[in-house]
Amino acid sequence: MPSQNVPEPKPMAENAPVVEHVSGAHELLNALRKRIGEHPELAEAISRLESALNILTVKTGGML
């Protein structure tokens, strides 16, 4: 059976800057949504950030 290359999860320290930026952007967009109300493009941006956070969580083995 051929071996599969499964990447090892990166330590949290290596992902910290990415996580901080994505989390910060998510918080800013949520604050903006509270100020101006619902907007389709704003909802899409928040959804994409949430997807990015989910991907990072999987890639880091849940070490976020």
Phi and psi restraints in degrees (range 20) as a CNS / XPLOR table:
assign (resid 1 and name C) (resid 2 and name N)
       (resid 2 and name CA) (resid 2 and name C) 1.0 -67.8 20.0 2
assign (resid 2 and name N) (resid 2 and name CA)
       (resid 2 and name C) (resid 3 and name N) 1.0 139.6 20.0 2
assign (resid 2 and name C) (resid 3 and name N)
       (resid 3 and name CA) (resid 3 and name C) 1.0 -78.4 20.0 2
assign (resid 3 and name N) (resid 3 and name CA)
       (resid 3 and name C) (resid 4 and name N) 1.0 144.8 20.0 2
assign (resid 3 and name C) (resid 4 and name N)
       (resid 4 and name CA) (resid 4 and name C) 1.0 -104.0 20.0 2
assign (resid 4 and name N) (resid 4 and name CA)
       (resid 4 and name C) (resid 5 and name N) 1.0 138.5 20.0 2
assign (resid 4 and name C) (resid 5 and name N)
       (resid 5 and name CA) (resid 5 and name C) 1.0 -82.7 20.0 2
assign (resid 5 and name N) (resid 5 and name CA)
       (resid 5 and name C) (resid 6 and name N) 1.0 106.8 20.0 2
assign (resid 5 and name C) (resid 6 and name N)
       (resid 6 and name CA) (resid 6 and name C) 1.0 -105.5 20.0 2
assign (resid 6 and name N) (resid 6 and name CA)
       (resid 6 and name C) (resid 7 and name N) 1.0 117.7 20.0 2
assign (resid 6 and name C) (resid 7 and name N)
       (resid 7 and name CA) (resid 7 and name C) 1.0 -65.1 20.0 2
assign (resid 7 and name N) (resid 7 and name CA)
       (resid 7 and name C) (resid 8 and name N) 1.0 140.7 20.0 2
assign (resid 7 and name C) (resid 8 and name N)
       (resid 8 and name CA) (resid 8 and name C) 1.0 -74.8 20.0 2
assign (resid 8 and name N) (resid 8 and name CA)
       (resid 8 and name C) (resid 9 and name N) 1.0 142.8 20.0 2
assign (resid 8 and name C) (resid 9 and name N)
       (resid 9 and name CA) (resid 9 and name C) 1.0 -61.5 20.0 2
assign (resid 9 and name N) (resid 9 and name CA)
       (resid 9 and name C) (resid 10 and name N) 1.0 138.5 20.0 2
assign (resid 9 and name C) (resid 10 and name N)
       (resid 10 and name CA) (resid 10 and name C) 1.0 -79.5 20.0 2
assign (resid 10 and name N) (resid 10 and name CA)
       (resid 10 and name C) (resid 11 and name N) 1.0 145.9 20.0 2
assign (resid 10 and name C) (resid 11 and name N)
       (resid 11 and name CA) (resid 11 and name C) 1.0 -60.8 20.0 2
assign (resid 11 and name N) (resid 11 and name CA)
       (resid 11 and name C) (resid 12 and name N) 1.0 152.8 20.0 2
assign (resid 11 and name C) (resid 12 and name N)
       (resid 12 and name CA) (resid 12 and name C) 1.0 -55.1 20.0 2
assign (resid 12 and name N) (resid 12 and name CA)
       (resid 12 and name C) (resid 13 and name N) 1.0 -37.1 20.0 2
assign (resid 12 and name C) (resid 13 and name N)
       (resid 13 and name CA) (resid 13 and name C) 1.0 -59.5 20.0 2
assign (resid 13 and name N) (resid 13 and name CA)
       (resid 13 and name C) (resid 14 and name N) 1.0 -35.0 20.0 2
assign (resid 13 and name C) (resid 14 and name N)
       (resid 14 and name CA) (resid 14 and name C) 1.0 -72.1 20.0 2
assign (resid 14 and name N) (resid 14 and name CA)
       (resid 14 and name C) (resid 15 and name N) 1.0 -28.9 20.0 2
assign (resid 14 and name C) (resid 15 and name N)
       (resid 15 and name CA) (resid 15 and name C) 1.0 -96.7 20.0 2
assign (resid 15 and name N) (resid 15 and name CA)
       (resid 15 and name C) (resid 16 and name N) 1.0 -8.1 20.0 2
assign (resid 15 and name C) (resid 16 and name N)
       (resid 16 and name CA) (resid 16 and name C) 1.0 -54.2 20.0 2
assign (resid 16 and name N) (resid 16 and name CA)
       (resid 16 and name C) (resid 17 and name N) 1.0 -47.2 20.0 2
assign (resid 16 and name C) (resid 17 and name N)
       (resid 17 and name CA) (resid 17 and name C) 1.0 -61.5 20.0 2
assign (resid 17 and name N) (resid 17 and name CA)
       (resid 17 and name C) (resid 18 and name N) 1.0 -40.4 20.0 2
assign (resid 17 and name C) (resid 18 and name N)
       (resid 18 and name CA) (resid 18 and name C) 1.0 -64.3 20.0 2
assign (resid 18 and name N) (resid 18 and name CA)
       (resid 18 and name C) (resid 19 and name N) 1.0 -46.5 20.0 2
assign (resid 18 and name C) (resid 19 and name N)
       (resid 19 and name CA) (resid 19 and name C) 1.0 -62.0 20.0 2
assign (resid 19 and name N) (resid 19 and name CA)
       (resid 19 and name C) (resid 20 and name N) 1.0 -41.8 20.0 2
assign (resid 19 and name C) (resid 20 and name N)
       (resid 20 and name CA) (resid 20 and name C) 1.0 -62.5 20.0 2
assign (resid 20 and name N) (resid 20 and name CA)
       (resid 20 and name C) (resid 21 and name N) 1.0 -44.0 20.0 2
assign (resid 20 and name C) (resid 21 and name N)
       (resid 21 and name CA) (resid 21 and name C) 1.0 -65.5 20.0 2
assign (resid 21 and name N) (resid 21 and name CA)
       (resid 21 and name C) (resid 22 and name N) 1.0 -46.1 20.0 2
assign (resid 21 and name C) (resid 22 and name N)
       (resid 22 and name CA) (resid 22 and name C) 1.0 -67.0 20.0 2
assign (resid 22 and name N) (resid 22 and name CA)
       (resid 22 and name C) (resid 23 and name N) 1.0 -42.7 20.0 2
assign (resid 22 and name C) (resid 23 and name N)
       (resid 23 and name CA) (resid 23 and name C) 1.0 -64.7 20.0 2
assign (resid 23 and name N) (resid 23 and name CA)
       (resid 23 and name C) (resid 24 and name N) 1.0 -40.5 20.0 2
assign (resid 23 and name C) (resid 24 and name N)
       (resid 24 and name CA) (resid 24 and name C) 1.0 -63.4 20.0 2
assign (resid 24 and name N) (resid 24 and name CA)
       (resid 24 and name C) (resid 25 and name N) 1.0 -42.4 20.0 2
assign (resid 24 and name C) (resid 25 and name N)
       (resid 25 and name CA) (resid 25 and name C) 1.0 -64.0 20.0 2
assign (resid 25 and name N) (resid 25 and name CA)
       (resid 25 and name C) (resid 26 and name N) 1.0 -39.8 20.0 2
assign (resid 25 and name C) (resid 26 and name N)
       (resid 26 and name CA) (resid 26 and name C) 1.0 -61.6 20.0 2
assign (resid 26 and name N) (resid 26 and name CA)
       (resid 26 and name C) (resid 27 and name N) 1.0 -44.6 20.0 2
assign (resid 26 and name C) (resid 27 and name N)
       (resid 27 and name CA) (resid 27 and name C) 1.0 -63.8 20.0 2
assign (resid 27 and name N) (resid 27 and name CA)
       (resid 27 and name C) (resid 28 and name N) 1.0 -42.6 20.0 2
assign (resid 27 and name C) (resid 28 and name N)
       (resid 28 and name CA) (resid 28 and name C) 1.0 -63.0 20.0 2
assign (resid 28 and name N) (resid 28 and name CA)
       (resid 28 and name C) (resid 29 and name N) 1.0 -43.2 20.0 2
assign (resid 28 and name C) (resid 29 and name N)
       (resid 29 and name CA) (resid 29 and name C) 1.0 -65.9 20.0 2
assign (resid 29 and name N) (resid 29 and name CA)
       (resid 29 and name C) (resid 30 and name N) 1.0 -38.6 20.0 2
assign (resid 29 and name C) (resid 30 and name N)
       (resid 30 and name CA) (resid 30 and name C) 1.0 -65.9 20.0 2
assign (resid 30 and name N) (resid 30 and name CA)
       (resid 30 and name C) (resid 31 and name N) 1.0 -38.6 20.0 2
assign (resid 30 and name C) (resid 31 and name N)
       (resid 31 and name CA) (resid 31 and name C) 1.0 -64.7 20.0 2
assign (resid 31 and name N) (resid 31 and name CA)
       (resid 31 and name C) (resid 32 and name N) 1.0 -40.9 20.0 2
assign (resid 31 and name C) (resid 32 and name N)
       (resid 32 and name CA) (resid 32 and name C) 1.0 -63.7 20.0 2
assign (resid 32 and name N) (resid 32 and name CA)
       (resid 32 and name C) (resid 33 and name N) 1.0 -40.9 20.0 2
assign (resid 32 and name C) (resid 33 and name N)
       (resid 33 and name CA) (resid 33 and name C) 1.0 -61.7 20.0 2
assign (resid 33 and name N) (resid 33 and name CA)
       (resid 33 and name C) (resid 34 and name N) 1.0 -37.8 20.0 2
assign (resid 33 and name C) (resid 34 and name N)
       (resid 34 and name CA) (resid 34 and name C) 1.0 -67.1 20.0 2
assign (resid 34 and name N) (resid 34 and name CA)
       (resid 34 and name C) (resid 35 and name N) 1.0 -35.0 20.0 2
assign (resid 34 and name C) (resid 35 and name N)
       (resid 35 and name CA) (resid 35 and name C) 1.0 -74.5 20.0 2
assign (resid 35 and name N) (resid 35 and name CA)
       (resid 35 and name C) (resid 36 and name N) 1.0 -43.8 20.0 2
assign (resid 35 and name C) (resid 36 and name N)
       (resid 36 and name CA) (resid 36 and name C) 1.0 -105.4 20.0 2
assign (resid 36 and name N) (resid 36 and name CA)
       (resid 36 and name C) (resid 37 and name N) 1.0 -9.0 20.0 2
assign (resid 36 and name C) (resid 37 and name N)
       (resid 37 and name CA) (resid 37 and name C) 1.0 90.2 20.0 2
assign (resid 37 and name N) (resid 37 and name CA)
       (resid 37 and name C) (resid 38 and name N) 1.0 -173.5 20.0 2
assign (resid 37 and name C) (resid 38 and name N)
       (resid 38 and name CA) (resid 38 and name C) 1.0 -71.4 20.0 2
assign (resid 38 and name N) (resid 38 and name CA)
       (resid 38 and name C) (resid 39 and name N) 1.0 142.8 20.0 2
assign (resid 38 and name C) (resid 39 and name N)
       (resid 39 and name CA) (resid 39 and name C) 1.0 -150.4 20.0 2
assign (resid 39 and name N) (resid 39 and name CA)
       (resid 39 and name C) (resid 40 and name N) 1.0 134.0 20.0 2
assign (resid 39 and name C) (resid 40 and name N)
       (resid 40 and name CA) (resid 40 and name C) 1.0 -56.0 20.0 2
assign (resid 40 and name N) (resid 40 and name CA)
       (resid 40 and name C) (resid 41 and name N) 1.0 -42.5 20.0 2
assign (resid 40 and name C) (resid 41 and name N)
       (resid 41 and name CA) (resid 41 and name C) 1.0 -69.9 20.0 2
assign (resid 41 and name N) (resid 41 and name CA)
       (resid 41 and name C) (resid 42 and name N) 1.0 -35.7 20.0 2
assign (resid 41 and name C) (resid 42 and name N)
       (resid 42 and name CA) (resid 42 and name C) 1.0 -66.9 20.0 2
assign (resid 42 and name N) (resid 42 and name CA)
       (resid 42 and name C) (resid 43 and name N) 1.0 -42.2 20.0 2
assign (resid 42 and name C) (resid 43 and name N)
       (resid 43 and name CA) (resid 43 and name C) 1.0 -62.7 20.0 2
assign (resid 43 and name N) (resid 43 and name CA)
       (resid 43 and name C) (resid 44 and name N) 1.0 -39.4 20.0 2
assign (resid 43 and name C) (resid 44 and name N)
       (resid 44 and name CA) (resid 44 and name C) 1.0 -65.5 20.0 2
assign (resid 44 and name N) (resid 44 and name CA)
       (resid 44 and name C) (resid 45 and name N) 1.0 -42.2 20.0 2
assign (resid 44 and name C) (resid 45 and name N)
       (resid 45 and name CA) (resid 45 and name C) 1.0 -62.6 20.0 2
assign (resid 45 and name N) (resid 45 and name CA)
       (resid 45 and name C) (resid 46 and name N) 1.0 -42.2 20.0 2
assign (resid 45 and name C) (resid 46 and name N)
       (resid 46 and name CA) (resid 46 and name C) 1.0 -64.9 20.0 2
assign (resid 46 and name N) (resid 46 and name CA)
       (resid 46 and name C) (resid 47 and name N) 1.0 -42.1 20.0 2
assign (resid 46 and name C) (resid 47 and name N)
       (resid 47 and name CA) (resid 47 and name C) 1.0 -61.8 20.0 2
assign (resid 47 and name N) (resid 47 and name CA)
       (resid 47 and name C) (resid 48 and name N) 1.0 -42.0 20.0 2
assign (resid 47 and name C) (resid 48 and name N)
       (resid 48 and name CA) (resid 48 and name C) 1.0 -66.2 20.0 2
assign (resid 48 and name N) (resid 48 and name CA)
       (resid 48 and name C) (resid 49 and name N) 1.0 -39.1 20.0 2
assign (resid 48 and name C) (resid 49 and name N)
       (resid 49 and name CA) (resid 49 and name C) 1.0 -65.6 20.0 2
assign (resid 49 and name N) (resid 49 and name CA)
       (resid 49 and name C) (resid 50 and name N) 1.0 -39.7 20.0 2
assign (resid 49 and name C) (resid 50 and name N)
       (resid 50 and name CA) (resid 50 and name C) 1.0 -63.3 20.0 2
assign (resid 50 and name N) (resid 50 and name CA)
       (resid 50 and name C) (resid 51 and name N) 1.0 -38.0 20.0 2
assign (resid 50 and name C) (resid 51 and name N)
       (resid 51 and name CA) (resid 51 and name C) 1.0 -64.5 20.0 2
assign (resid 51 and name N) (resid 51 and name CA)
       (resid 51 and name C) (resid 52 and name N) 1.0 -42.2 20.0 2
assign (resid 51 and name C) (resid 52 and name N)
       (resid 52 and name CA) (resid 52 and name C) 1.0 -62.5 20.0 2
assign (resid 52 and name N) (resid 52 and name CA)
       (resid 52 and name C) (resid 53 and name N) 1.0 -41.5 20.0 2
assign (resid 52 and name C) (resid 53 and name N)
       (resid 53 and name CA) (resid 53 and name C) 1.0 -63.1 20.0 2
assign (resid 53 and name N) (resid 53 and name CA)
       (resid 53 and name C) (resid 54 and name N) 1.0 -40.0 20.0 2
assign (resid 53 and name C) (resid 54 and name N)
       (resid 54 and name CA) (resid 54 and name C) 1.0 -63.6 20.0 2
assign (resid 54 and name N) (resid 54 and name CA)
       (resid 54 and name C) (resid 55 and name N) 1.0 -42.1 20.0 2
assign (resid 54 and name C) (resid 55 and name N)
       (resid 55 and name CA) (resid 55 and name C) 1.0 -63.2 20.0 2
assign (resid 55 and name N) (resid 55 and name CA)
       (resid 55 and name C) (resid 56 and name N) 1.0 -44.5 20.0 2
assign (resid 55 and name C) (resid 56 and name N)
       (resid 56 and name CA) (resid 56 and name C) 1.0 -61.5 20.0 2
assign (resid 56 and name N) (resid 56 and name CA)
       (resid 56 and name C) (resid 57 and name N) 1.0 -38.2 20.0 2
assign (resid 56 and name C) (resid 57 and name N)
       (resid 57 and name CA) (resid 57 and name C) 1.0 -62.4 20.0 2
assign (resid 57 and name N) (resid 57 and name CA)
       (resid 57 and name C) (resid 58 and name N) 1.0 -43.9 20.0 2
assign (resid 57 and name C) (resid 58 and name N)
       (resid 58 and name CA) (resid 58 and name C) 1.0 -65.6 20.0 2
assign (resid 58 and name N) (resid 58 and name CA)
       (resid 58 and name C) (resid 59 and name N) 1.0 -45.4 20.0 2
assign (resid 58 and name C) (resid 59 and name N)
       (resid 59 and name CA) (resid 59 and name C) 1.0 -66.2 20.0 2
assign (resid 59 and name N) (resid 59 and name CA)
       (resid 59 and name C) (resid 60 and name N) 1.0 -26.8 20.0 2
assign (resid 59 and name C) (resid 60 and name N)
       (resid 60 and name CA) (resid 60 and name C) 1.0 -97.3 20.0 2
assign (resid 60 and name N) (resid 60 and name CA)
       (resid 60 and name C) (resid 61 and name N) 1.0 7.4 20.0 2
assign (resid 60 and name C) (resid 61 and name N)
       (resid 61 and name CA) (resid 61 and name C) 1.0 69.3 20.0 2
assign (resid 61 and name N) (resid 61 and name CA)
       (resid 61 and name C) (resid 62 and name N) 1.0 29.5 20.0 2
assign (resid 61 and name C) (resid 62 and name N)
       (resid 62 and name CA) (resid 62 and name C) 1.0 76.2 20.0 2
assign (resid 62 and name N) (resid 62 and name CA)
       (resid 62 and name C) (resid 63 and name N) 1.0 18.4 20.0 2
assign (resid 62 and name C) (resid 63 and name N)
       (resid 63 and name CA) (resid 63 and name C) 1.0 -92.8 20.0 2
assign (resid 63 and name N) (resid 63 and name CA)
       (resid 63 and name C) (resid 64 and name N) 1.0 26.1 20.0 2
